[in-house]
Amino acid sequence: MADEIIRSVGNALVKRLVRLRERREREREGVVLVEGARELVRASTAGWPLDLLVSCPESFSAEATGAAEGLAARAAERRRFAPAAFAKVSMRERPDGLLGVVRPPQLALDDLPWPRDGLYLVIAGVEKPGNVGALLRSADAVGVDAVFVTGGGTDLGNPNVVRSSMGSLFTQAVLAVDDEALRAALRHRGVRLVATSPAADRSYWSARLEGSVAVVVGPEHVGLDEPWLAAADEVVAIPMRGAADSLNAATAGALVLFEALRRRSGQGIAVTDRA
């Protein structure tokens, strides 16, 4: 770790990190602001270059203590902050003393392996960071081959996306893609589209989820737009018996993804004690 300790909240680096909370600044620099030992370890392990590591040992959790040295060895630049300065840049109520600036890999559709029985998730126009992050966690848990995110309002670098994904943003192929370009790529590769809509007459229990399939999830308040619904091979709904007429987008996506996993697992998967 660097010997110099940054104490002033008016320091230029402190101000830069605060600015990186804004999408415009992150996109201008081409970086993502990541807080937390778990998230930083997953980003670094996945090959996202760690441009800067900021540490505040006074705030270290046990996990941060164990991760700090390894992260420091991988970081291009390392700086130590005093508690007041770290509190200024932290985005958490209970920070664990580690924050970093990482550089995302530049992935294109042609870079993907496109396996014959690939399973994909399309997050189409979902803007709420918590939903996007939760969908990324579900996709990671299921083991999808790639996640595609469309819609200009969706900000993958949003700190709340990073946090709610629990690092799953980094552990899988996640591409921000134009809607029409993605539909064309999926058609070209023979990927079937299973779209979710509360207005559908067919349950997702009866959907064809084997083979090469992309599950398409839209924003819960307006649903998928007409081009996605028209392009879908199947449009399915989640059966509901109560007064609610729709589900949270992240919940709906998780249900269909795990149903796909169950089908692909034959007799099912072994139950573990992980939550």
C-alpha positions as a Markdown table, in Angstrom:
| # | Residue | x | y | z |
|---|---|---|---|---|
| 1 | Met | 0.0 | 0.0 | 0.0 |
| 2 | Ala | 1.1 | 3.6 | -0.6 |
| 3 | Asp | 2.6 | 5.2 | 2.5 |
| 4 | Glu | 1.0 | 8.6 | 2.0 |
| 5 | Ile | -2.4 | 8.9 | 3.6 |
| 6 | Ile | -5.0 | 11.1 | 2.0 |
| 7 | Arg | -6.9 | 12.9 | 4.7 |
| 8 | Ser | -8.6 | 15.9 | 3.1 |
| 9 | Val | -12.1 | 15.6 | 1.7 |
| 10 | Gly | -11.1 | 18.3 | -0.7 |
| 11 | Asn | -8.3 | 16.3 | -2.3 |
| 12 | Ala | -8.4 | 16.0 | -6.1 |
| 13 | Leu | -8.6 | 12.2 | -6.0 |
| 14 | Val | -11.4 | 12.3 | -3.5 |
| 15 | Lys | -13.3 | 14.7 | -5.8 |
| 16 | Arg | -12.6 | 12.5 | -8.9 |
| 17 | Leu | -14.0 | 9.4 | -7.1 |
| 18 | Val | -17.1 | 11.3 | -6.1 |
| 19 | Arg | -17.6 | 12.4 | -9.7 |
| 20 | Leu | -17.4 | 8.8 | -10.8 |
| 21 | Arg | -20.7 | 8.1 | -9.1 |
| 22 | Glu | -22.2 | 9.9 | -12.1 |
| 23 | Arg | -22.8 | 7.9 | -15.3 |
| 24 | Arg | -21.5 | 10.7 | -17.6 |
| 25 | Glu | -18.1 | 10.7 | -15.8 |
| 26 | Arg | -17.8 | 6.9 | -15.8 |
| 27 | Glu | -18.5 | 6.7 | -19.5 |
| 28 | Arg | -16.2 | 9.6 | -20.2 |
| 29 | Glu | -13.3 | 7.8 | -18.5 |
| 30 | Gly | -14.4 | 4.3 | -19.6 |
| 31 | Val | -14.3 | 2.9 | -16.0 |
| 32 | Val | -16.5 | 1.5 | -13.3 |
| 33 | Leu | -16.4 | 2.4 | -9.6 |
| 34 | Val | -16.5 | -0.7 | -7.4 |
| 35 | Glu | -16.8 | -0.8 | -3.6 |
| 36 | Gly | -16.3 | -3.8 | -1.4 |
| 37 | Ala | -13.8 | -6.6 | -1.1 |
| 38 | Arg | -16.0 | -9.3 | -2.6 |
| 39 | Glu | -16.9 | -7.3 | -5.6 |
| 40 | Leu | -13.3 | -6.1 | -6.2 |
| 41 | Val | -12.0 | -9.7 | -5.9 |
| 42 | Arg | -14.5 | -11.0 | -8.4 |
| 43 | Ala | -13.8 | -8.2 | -10.8 |
| 44 | Ser | -10.0 | -8.7 | -10.6 |
| 45 | Thr | -10.3 | -12.5 | -10.8 |
| 46 | Ala | -12.5 | -12.1 | -13.9 |
| 47 | Gly | -9.7 | -10.1 | -15.6 |
| 48 | Trp | -11.1 | -6.5 | -15.2 |
| 49 | Pro | -8.0 | -4.4 | -14.9 |
| 50 | Leu | -7.8 | -2.6 | -11.5 |
| 51 | Asp | -6.6 | 0.9 | -12.3 |
| 52 | Leu | -6.8 | 2.1 | -8.7 |
| 53 | Leu | -7.3 | 0.6 | -5.3 |
| 54 | Val | -8.2 | 2.8 | -2.4 |
| 55 | Ser | -8.0 | 1.4 | 1.1 |
| 56 | Cys | -8.9 | 2.5 | 4.6 |
| 57 | Pro | -7.5 | -0.1 | 7.0 |
| 58 | Glu | -9.4 | 1.4 | 9.9 |
| 59 | Ser | -12.6 | 0.3 | 8.3 |
| 60 | Phe | -11.5 | -3.1 | 7.1 |
| 61 | Ser | -13.9 | -6.0 | 7.6 |
| 62 | Ala | -12.5 | -9.5 | 8.0 |
| 63 | Glu | -13.1 | -10.1 | 4.3 |
| 64 | Ala | -11.3 | -6.9 | 3.3 |
| 65 | Thr | -8.4 | -7.7 | 5.5 |
| 66 | Gly | -7.9 | -11.0 | 3.8 |
| 67 | Ala | -8.3 | -9.5 | 0.3 |
| 68 | Ala | -6.4 | -6.3 | 0.6 |
| 69 | Glu | -2.9 | -7.6 | -0.1 |
| 70 | Gly | -3.8 | -9.6 | -3.1 |
| 71 | Leu | -5.8 | -6.7 | -4.6 |
| 72 | Ala | -2.9 | -4.4 | -3.9 |
| 73 | Ala | -0.6 | -6.6 | -5.9 |
| 74 | Arg | -2.9 | -6.4 | -8.9 |
| 75 | Ala | -3.6 | -2.7 | -8.8 |
| 76 | Ala | -1.9 | -0.3 | -11.2 |
| 77 | Glu | -2.2 | 2.4 | -8.5 |
| 78 | Arg | -2.7 | 2.2 | -4.7 |
| 79 | Arg | -3.8 | 4.9 | -2.3 |
| 80 | Arg | -4.6 | 4.9 | 1.4 |
| 81 | Phe | -7.4 | 7.2 | 2.7 |
| 82 | Ala | -8.0 | 8.3 | 6.3 |
| 83 | Pro | -11.5 | 7.5 | 7.6 |
| 84 | Ala | -13.0 | 10.9 | 6.8 |
| 85 | Ala | -11.8 | 10.9 | 3.2 |
| 86 | Phe | -12.9 | 7.3 | 2.7 |
| 87 | Ala | -16.4 | 8.2 | 4.1 |
| 88 | Lys | -16.6 | 10.9 | 1.5 |
| 89 | Val | -16.1 | 8.5 | -1.4 |
| 90 | Ser | -17.9 | 5.5 | 0.1 |
| 91 | Met | -21.4 | 4.6 | -1.2 |
| 92 | Arg | -22.3 | 2.3 | 1.7 |
| 93 | Glu | -23.7 | 2.7 | 5.1 |
| 94 | Arg | -21.2 | 0.2 | 6.4 |
| 95 | Pro | -18.1 | 0.4 | 4.2 |
| 96 | Asp | -15.5 | -2.4 | 4.5 |
| 97 | Gly | -12.6 | -0.1 | 3.6 |
| 98 | Leu | -11.9 | -1.1 | 0.0 |
| 99 | Leu | -12.9 | 0.8 | -3.1 |
| 100 | Gly | -11.5 | 0.6 | -6.6 |
| 101 | Val | -11.7 | 1.8 | -10.2 |
| 102 | Val | -11.8 | -1.0 | -12.7 |
| 103 | Arg | -11.8 | -1.0 | -16.5 |
| 104 | Pro | -14.4 | -3.2 | -18.2 |
| 105 | Pro | -13.3 | -5.6 | -21.0 |
| 106 | Gln | -14.5 | -4.7 | -24.5 |
| 107 | Leu | -16.7 | -7.6 | -25.6 |
| 108 | Ala | -18.5 | -7.9 | -28.9 |
| 109 | Leu | -21.2 | -10.4 | -30.0 |
| 110 | Asp | -18.7 | -12.2 | -32.3 |
| 111 | Asp | -16.4 | -12.7 | -29.3 |
| 112 | Leu | -18.9 | -15.1 | -27.6 |
| 113 | Pro | -18.5 | -18.9 | -28.1 |
| 114 | Trp | -22.3 | -19.4 | -28.9 |
| 115 | Pro | -22.6 | -23.0 | -27.7 |
| 116 | Arg | -25.2 | -25.2 | -29.4 |
| 117 | Asp | -27.4 | -25.5 | -26.3 |
| 118 | Gly | -26.6 | -22.0 | -25.0 |
| 119 | Leu | -28.8 | -20.3 | -22.4 |
| 120 | Tyr | -28.9 | -16.5 | -22.5 |
| 121 | Leu | -30.7 | -13.7 | -20.7 |
| 122 | Val | -31.8 | -10.5 | -22.4 |
| 123 | Ile | -32.5 | -7.6 | -20.0 |
| 124 | Ala | -34.5 | -5.3 | -22.4 |
| 125 | Gly | -34.9 | -1.7 | -21.2 |
| 126 | Val | -34.9 | -2.5 | -17.4 |
| 127 | Glu | -33.6 | 0.7 | -15.8 |
| 128 | Lys | -33.9 | 0.1 | -12.1 |
| 129 | Pro | -30.4 | -0.7 | -10.8 |
| 130 | Gly | -31.7 | -3.2 | -8.1 |
| 131 | Asn | -33.6 | -5.2 | -10.7 |
| 132 | Val | -30.7 | -5.3 | -13.1 |
| 133 | Gly | -28.3 | -6.4 | -10.4 |
| 134 | Ala | -30.6 | -9.1 | -9.1 |
| 135 | Leu | -31.1 | -10.4 | -12.7 |
| 136 | Leu | -27.3 | -10.6 | -13.1 |
| 137 | Arg | -27.1 | -12.6 | -9.8 |
| 138 | Ser | -29.8 | -15.0 | -11.0 |
| 139 | Ala | -28.1 | -15.4 | -14.4 |
| 140 | Asp | -24.8 | -16.1 | -12.7 |
| 141 | Ala | -26.4 | -18.7 | -10.3 |
| 142 | Val | -28.0 | -20.5 | -13.3 |
| 143 | Gly | -24.8 | -20.4 | -15.3 |
| 144 | Val | -26.1 | -18.6 | -18.4 |
| 145 | Asp | -23.7 | -18.3 | -21.3 |
| 146 | Ala | -24.1 | -14.6 | -21.7 |
| 147 | Val | -26.3 | -11.7 | -20.6 |
| 148 | Phe | -27.4 | -9.0 | -23.0 |
| 149 | Val | -28.5 | -5.6 | -21.8 |
| 150 | Thr | -30.4 | -3.2 | -24.1 |
| 151 | Gly | -31.9 | 0.2 | -23.7 |
| 152 | Gly | -30.1 | 3.5 | -23.3 |
| 153 | Gly | -31.5 | 4.0 | -19.8 |
| 154 | Thr | -29.8 | 0.9 | -18.4 |
| 155 | Asp | -26.5 | 1.8 | -16.7 |
| 156 | Leu | -24.5 | -1.3 | -16.0 |
| 157 | Gly | -21.8 | 0.8 | -14.2 |
| 158 | Asn | -24.3 | 2.2 | -11.7 |
| 159 | Pro | -22.9 | 1.5 | -8.2 |
| 160 | Asn | -26.3 | 0.1 | -7.2 |
| 161 | Val | -26.1 | -2.4 | -10.1 |
| 162 | Val | -22.6 | -3.4 | -9.0 |
| 163 | Arg | -23.7 | -3.8 | -5.4 |
| 164 | Ser | -27.0 | -5.6 | -6.0 |
| 165 | Ser | -25.3 | -8.0 | -8.4 |
| 166 | Met | -22.9 | -9.0 | -5.6 |
| 167 | Gly | -20.1 | -9.1 | -8.1 |
| 168 | Ser | -22.0 | -11.2 | -10.7 |
| 169 | Leu | -21.6 | -8.3 | -13.2 |
| 170 | Phe | -17.9 | -9.5 | -13.4 |
| 171 | Thr | -18.3 | -13.2 | -13.4 |
| 172 | Gln | -20.0 | -13.7 | -16.7 |
| 173 | Ala | -20.2 | -12.2 | -20.2 |
| 174 | Val | -22.4 | -9.1 | -20.0 |
| 175 | Leu | -22.8 | -7.0 | -23.1 |
| 176 | Ala | -24.7 | -3.8 | -23.7 |
| 177 | Val | -26.2 | -4.2 | -27.2 |
| 178 | Asp | -28.5 | -2.4 | -29.5 |
| 179 | Asp | -32.0 | -4.1 | -29.6 |
| 180 | Glu | -32.2 | -4.6 | -33.3 |
| 181 | Ala | -28.6 | -5.7 | -33.6 |
| 182 | Leu | -29.1 | -8.3 | -30.8 |
| 183 | Arg | -32.3 | -9.6 | -32.4 |
| 184 | Ala | -30.5 | -10.1 | -35.7 |
| 185 | Ala | -27.6 | -11.8 | -34.0 |
| 186 | Leu | -29.9 | -14.2 | -32.1 |
| 187 | Arg | -31.9 | -15.0 | -35.2 |
| 188 | His | -28.7 | -15.6 | -37.2 |
| 189 | Arg | -27.5 | -18.1 | -34.6 |
| 190 | Gly | -30.8 | -19.9 | -34.3 |
| 191 | Val | -31.4 | -18.9 | -30.7 |
| 192 | Arg | -35.1 | -19.2 | -29.7 |
| 193 | Leu | -36.6 | -16.2 | -27.9 |
| 194 | Val | -38.9 | -16.8 | -24.9 |
| 195 | Ala | -40.3 | -13.5 | -23.8 |
| 196 | Thr | -42.1 | -12.8 | -20.6 |
| 197 | Ser | -45.3 | -10.8 | -20.4 |
| 198 | Pro | -48.1 | -10.7 | -17.8 |
| 199 | Ala | -50.6 | -10.5 | -20.7 |
| 200 | Ala | -49.5 | -13.9 | -22.2 |
| 201 | Asp | -52.0 | -16.8 | -22.3 |
| 202 | Arg | -49.3 | -19.4 | -21.8 |
| 203 | Ser | -47.5 | -20.3 | -18.6 |
| 204 | Tyr | -43.7 | -20.5 | -18.6 |
| 205 | Trp | -44.1 | -24.0 | -17.2 |
| 206 | Ser | -45.1 | -25.2 | -20.7 |
| 207 | Ala | -42.5 | -23.1 | -22.6 |
| 208 | Arg | -39.8 | -24.9 | -24.6 |
| 209 | Leu | -36.6 | -24.0 | -22.6 |
| 210 | Glu | -34.2 | -26.7 | -23.9 |
| 211 | Gly | -31.8 | -26.1 | -26.7 |
| 212 | Ser | -30.4 | -22.7 | -27.6 |
| 213 | Val | -32.7 | -20.2 | -25.8 |
| 214 | Ala | -32.7 | -16.6 | -24.7 |
| 215 | Val | -35.1 | -15.5 | -21.9 |
| 216 | Val | -36.2 | -11.9 | -22.5 |
| 217 | Val | -37.3 | -9.8 | -19.6 |
| 218 | Gly | -38.6 | -6.2 | -19.8 |
| 219 | Pro | -39.4 | -3.4 | -17.4 |
| 220 | Glu | -42.2 | -4.3 | -15.0 |
| 221 | His | -44.1 | -1.0 | -15.4 |
| 222 | Val | -44.5 | -1.2 | -19.2 |
| 223 | Gly | -43.3 | -4.6 | -20.2 |
| 224 | Leu | -41.5 | -5.6 | -23.3 |
| 225 | Asp | -42.0 | -3.4 | -26.4 |
| 226 | Glu | -43.7 | -4.7 | -29.5 |
| 227 | Pro | -40.5 | -5.5 | -31.5 |
| 228 | Trp | -39.4 | -7.9 | -28.8 |
| 229 | Leu | -42.8 | -9.5 | -28.5 |
| 230 | Ala | -43.2 | -9.8 | -32.3 |
| 231 | Ala | -39.7 | -11.4 | -32.5 |
| 232 | Ala | -40.4 | -13.9 | -29.7 |
| 233 | Asp | -40.9 | -17.6 | -30.5 |
| 234 | Glu | -43.0 | -17.9 | -27.3 |
| 235 | Val | -44.5 | -15.3 | -25.0 |
| 236 | Val | -45.1 | -16.6 | -21.5 |
| 237 | Ala | -46.5 | -15.5 | -18.2 |
| 238 | Ile | -46.0 | -16.4 | -14.5 |
| 239 | Pro | -49.2 | -18.0 | -13.1 |
| 240 | Met | -50.6 | -16.0 | -10.2 |
| 241 | Arg | -53.7 | -16.5 | -8.1 |
| 242 | Gly | -53.7 | -13.4 | -5.9 |
| 243 | Ala | -54.6 | -9.8 | -6.5 |
| 244 | Ala | -51.2 | -8.9 | -7.9 |
| 245 | Asp | -51.3 | -8.7 | -11.7 |
| 246 | Ser | -47.5 | -8.7 | -12.3 |
| 247 | Leu | -44.2 | -9.5 | -10.7 |
| 248 | Asn | -41.0 | -7.7 | -10.1 |
| 249 | Ala | -38.9 | -8.0 | -13.3 |
| 250 | Ala | -36.0 | -9.7 | -11.3 |
| 251 | Thr | -38.4 | -12.2 | -9.8 |
| 252 | Ala | -40.0 | -13.1 | -13.1 |
| 253 | Gly | -36.7 | -13.5 | -14.8 |
| 254 | Ala | -35.3 | -15.7 | -12.0 |
| 255 | Leu | -38.3 | -18.0 | -12.1 |
| 256 | Val | -37.9 | -18.6 | -15.9 |
| 257 | Leu | -34.2 | -19.0 | -15.7 |
| 258 | Phe | -34.3 | -21.6 | -12.9 |
| 259 | Glu | -37.1 | -23.4 | -14.7 |
| 260 | Ala | -34.7 | -23.6 | -17.7 |
| 261 | Leu | -32.0 | -24.9 | -15.4 |
| 262 | Arg | -34.3 | -27.5 | -14.0 |
| 263 | Arg | -35.2 | -28.8 | -17.5 |
| 264 | Arg | -31.6 | -28.9 | -18.6 |
| 265 | Ser | -30.6 | -30.8 | -15.4 |
| 266 | Gly | -32.7 | -33.8 | -16.2 |
| 267 | Gln | -33.6 | -35.2 | -12.8 |
| 268 | Gly | -32.8 | -31.8 | -11.1 |
| 269 | Ile | -29.8 | -30.4 | -9.3 |
| 270 | Ala | -28.4 | -31.4 | -6.0 |
| 271 | Val | -29.7 | -29.3 | -3.1 |
| 272 | Thr | -26.9 | -27.4 | -1.3 |
| 273 | Asp | -26.9 | -25.2 | 1.8 |
| 274 | Arg | -25.8 | -22.1 | -0.1 |
| 275 | Ala | -28.2 | -19.2 | -0.1 |
